[in-house]
Amino acid sequence: MTGAGDGRALLVVNADDYGLTEGVSRAILGAHRDGVVTSTSVLALAPGFATSVGWLQDAPGLGTGAHLAAVGEDPPLLSAREVPTLVDRRGRMWSSWRVFLPLAAAGRIDPDDLRREFGAQIDAIAGAGVRIDHLDTHQNLHLWPMVSDVVLDLGEQHGVRTVRVTRSTARGPVGVTVRRLAARLEQQLRQRGWRWPEASTGLDEAGCLEMGAMVGALTRLAATGARSAELATHPGGADDPDRERYRWSYRWEDELAALRSATVRTAIDELGFRLGTFSDLEREAA
């Protein structure tokens, strides 16, 4: 990684879903060791968390954040009785943002339930000896105002004031809504003295950042002229049997190959980026 002050824009290459499966965790560590991944977001309630979280101790230089989840295929860390508005009849979290957000808009998600569950996830990660340098959320729920309020409150309680701001360039109602919510979140962050990368990509391209798409995403980030940017990625292994339960149509292995390629590393250099972590945002703001 190039040091601060050389005039190049900071690029955080973050790999989401550490702990989703052991194979995903291994792929993320490999993309850090042999590629351009500089940061990862840890999913505390996922099946691979308990066995793979300790591996992070052997990954010097890899930034680590909390990938807070209120939706997905897994049950919460807390019991259904403790967080009743976050679970369905089976005691599992609501399947996706498409279910969660209408419930939140109707006032059927209790922010105190969210605060308890997110707090438990942060405690699980920190309790495993992982230093948390940023926060983000599974399926980007923290763009929603009620969720962002909870996330920022918890971050301040735990001394973490750096967060992902998810953006979209897509046409249509989803893209328009994401841009409006991102602008609102940035205003909230300014008022509370938080830090965030000025540009980001990875939402519109989630799960399909193969080589050409990844270079294209990096090119678009560079074109913004931002002083800091995040590329959110999802690497994984092609032979991971535990991944079958996640029907996301993600191209995990293609993203892993791109992240470890000379092509992407060269593009990062030629586009004028220097690699770093979310902690570098904090250091440069000091």
N, C-alpha and C positions, 0 to 999 in steps of 0.2 A: 504494500500500500504506500502511495505517495503521501508525504507529509502535507499538513495544512500550510496555506500561505503561498502556494506555488501558482496560484491564479487559475487552477483547473477546478471545474465543478465537481462537487462530491457526489459519488454514486454509491448508494447502498443497494446491493443485490441481496434481497431477502428471500429465503426459502420458507414458505409457510408449511404448517402441519407437522412439525417435528413431533414424533410420538404417535402419529396416526397408525403406523405399523412399524415394526422393527426394520423392515425393508426401506420404508420411506426415510427413517432416521439415518440408516446407513448411507443411503443415496445423498442426503443432505450433507453428511460429514465428508463424503467423497467429493462432492461438488465444491466444498470448502477447501479440502486438502489439495485437490488436483485441478481446481477450476476457479471460478470468479465469485462464488458465493461468499459473502462477508458477514451475513447475519441470518438468523432463523427465528421463527415464532413458534413457541412450544404449546402444544395442545394437551393440557393436563388431564382431560377426561378420556382421552383416546386409549385404545387397548395397548398400544406399544409404549406408552409413556413410562410405566413403572420399570420396564426392563431396559429402556434406552436412555433415560434421562441422565444416568450416571456417566454415559459416554461423552457427554458435553465437557466433562472435566479434562478430557484429553484432546480438546480442540482449541488450543490457544489462538486468540485473535478473532474467534467467531463471536459476534455479538448475539445476544439472546433476548427475546422478548416474550411476552405472554399473549398467546392467541386465544382470547377469551371466547367461549362458545355458549350460546343460548339456543342454538338450533343444531340439527344434525341427527345422525343415526344412533348416537350414544346417549345413555342416561346421564343425568347430572351427577356431580360428585356428591351433592347433598341428597337426602331422601326426598321423595315426592311430597311427603307431608311438610317438609321444610320449605319447599319452593313450589307450591301447588299450581301457580299460574304459568309455570315454565314447562309443564309436562302434559302429555296426552293421557288417555285412559290406560295406556300400558305402562305409564311411569317413565316414558322416554320424552326427550325434548321434542318440541315441534319440529317438523321435518325440514323446513327451510324458511328463508326470509319471506317467501310468498304467503306462508301461513302466519308467521310471527308478526309481521308489520301490520296487517289488518287488525289483529288482536290488540296490538299496542295502540293503534289509532282509536280503537273503540274503548280504550281504558281497561282492557281485560288482562294486561300484564302488570303485575305489581312491581314497581321499581325496587321495593325492599327485597323481594324474592331475587331479583337480578343482582342486587348489591350483595346479598348473602352468597349466591352461587359464584359470581365473579370473584368475590373475596376469597372463597375457598380455593378457587383455581389458582389465584395468585399465591396464596399461602402454600399450595402443593408444590409449585415451581420453586419458590424461594426456599421452602423447607428442604428441597433436594440439593441445596447449595448452589443454585443457579442465580447469577446476578441479572436482574431484569433491567434492560436499558430502554425498552419501549413497550407500548401496548398497541394491539390491534385486535380485531374480532373476526371470528369465523363468519363468512358471508357478509362481512363489512357492516354488521348491524350498528356499529357505533356512529354511523352517519345519521341515524335516527336520533332526534333531540333527546328523548328520554333516556336512551341508552348512552349517549355521549355524556350526559350529566353524571350518570353512575360511574362510567369509566374514568372521567376526569376527577371525580371525588376520590375514587379509590387510588388513582395514580398519585394524587397529592398526599394521601395518607401513607403511601408506601415509598414516597420520595422519587417517583417516576413521573417526569413531565415531558415526555417525548412520545408522539403518537403518529400513526399513519393517517394521512388524509387521502382517501380513495377518490379517484377521478375517472371520468369517462368522456370519450369523444363521440360516443355512439349517438346516432339519430334516434328519434322516437321518445316515448314517455319515460322509459327507464333512464336513458342518458340525460335527459333534461332534469329529471328529479335528482339524479346523483350530483349533477353540477350545482344545483340549487342547495342541496344539503351540504355539499363540500364547502361552498362559500360561507354558509352559516357556521359550519364547524370552525373554519379558519378564523372568523370573527370572534367566536367564543374562545379560541386558543390565544388570540392576541390579548384579549381582555384578562385572561388568567395567567399569562406569561409562560405558555408552553412553547415547545419547539416541534417542527415537523418538516419533512422534505418539501421543497417548494413545488416540485412536479412529481408525478407518479404515473405508472402504468402497470398493467397486469390484471385489471378488472375485465376490460373488454376482451382481452386475449387469454383469460384464465384457463389454464389447462392445455393450451395449444400453442405454446411458445417454442415451436421447433426452430431450427437454425435461422431460416429466413425471417420468420416472424419476430424472433428475438432481436436480430439486427435491425429490423424495421422499427421495433419498439424503442430501441436505444437511439435510433436516428431521430425519432419524434421527440424523445426527451431532450436531446441535445438542441433541437430546433426551438424549444421553448425559451432558451437562454437562461434557465433557472440556475441558481448557484448551488442547489442541492436537489437530488432526485432519488426516487426509489423505483427499482424494478422488482416487482413481486413475482415469484416463480414457484413452481410445484414439481420438483424433481422426484423421481422414484425409480424403482427397478422393474424391469420387464418380467422377471421371474418371481414376483412377490405374490405368494398364494393368499396372503391375508388381505390383499387389496380388492379381491373379488366382491366383497360386500359393499363396496362404494361404487355405485353405478353413475359415476360422474362423467364418463367419456373423456377423462383427462389423458393426455399423452405424456405421462410421467417420464417414461424412458427417453422420449425425444427431447424433453427439456433438460434432462440430466446430460445427454450427449452434447447439447448446445452449450450448457454451462461449463463443460469441461473442454470445449473446443478452442483451438487456436484462432478460429475465425471470430468468435465472440470476443475473446480477449483483445485481439487486434482492433476490432471495431470500437471497443471501449477506449483504447488508447488514441485511436485516430479521431474520435469524436470529442476528445478533450476532457475526458472524465478521469478522476482519480478515485480509486476504490476506498471505501471506509464503512463505518457502522453508524448506527443511530447515536452512539456515544460521542461521535465526532461532531454532531450537531450541537450537543451540549458544550463540548470543549470550545468550539468556535464562537459560541454565544457568550462565553465567560469573559 
